[in-house]
């Protein structure tokens, strides 16, 4: 009799206690065939390496940046230096003076500034290279990425927030991840403090009593991917904020309130909808990936009760990876979405396949499972 059979036999005599212990240990292992984070992450990262850039309009858009970051993170966690090096070679033509430099988004706008996230990640992964020449090479990625981060606070508002602040919930990831990466790369606390203050300002302005977030103050709809950006942004920040940081408790409270709301609105199959609180809205993969990333990270770090949130996190991962097609493209990805005070506008958003909005959060979730 193998170990699993012995366990099953034993559980006949002590069903409650033993089964509960086994289930808690099993949330993030024993995946269905083809659904392990190693398999899924590798497939999506390899697909990204060979994918053409996605332009919006004419320059690389933030969804590609997030996918690049996710693929690099996966490569680091799996010690896949070959994958990492190919991701860097894909990026090099976008460096100043490179053959594809014209594709770099350069507006002084949150959607464009996030581009600096990738060179900062590259720097962090190669900065410990032994040779002096390689260290000089790594420094160019740091300088490039920090340029985007510093520009974001060149002319702060009177309240100290970035001039890129616009109070769209998308910004709670896209604005904050760049400053967080700058903190991770340099250890300079100013980047972390900027980030935390920005996040708290958005929490105070946009989080509703039910824990979810309107797309913007004048748009009272719980748009799925928008709320996904929030969940991912808070999760990334909580991974780094020291326990004694003055803003950590506020951000953790907002995070936990949101995670409790997500349990309520998760569909029986594990997905979330394009409009979170509308049963008539279609199931959408990008927000489901982001929520899954947030839940996995919370359970693994002990921020969330495992018995309560572990099953939802596991179900979310299994569900969202079921939306990967035979080409390793995510399906049922909401098209790019502005804000409009119209229910029909959100309900009628088109579904896309292969849009990097959908690829990125599944790579983040795969990385979360591997940490």
Secondary structure, 3 states (H helix, E strand, C coil): CCHHHHHHHHHCCCHHHHHHHHHHHCCCCCCCCCCCHHHHHHHHHHHHHHCCCCECCCCECHHHHHHHHHHHHHHHHCCCHHHHHHHHHHHHCCCCCCCCHHHCCCCCCHHHHCCHHHHHHHHHHHCCCCCHHHHHHHHHHHHHHHHHHHHCCCCCCCCCCCCCCCCECCHHHHCHHHHHHHHHHHCCHHHHHHHHHHHHHHHHHHECCCCCECCECCECCCEHHHHHHHHHHHHHHHHHCCCCCCCHHHHHHHHHHHHHHHHHHCCCCCCEECECCCCCCCEEHHHHHHHHHHHHHHHHCCCCCHHHHHHHHHHHHHHHHCCECCCCCECCEECCCCCCCCHHHHHCCCEECCCHHHHHHHHHHHHHHHC
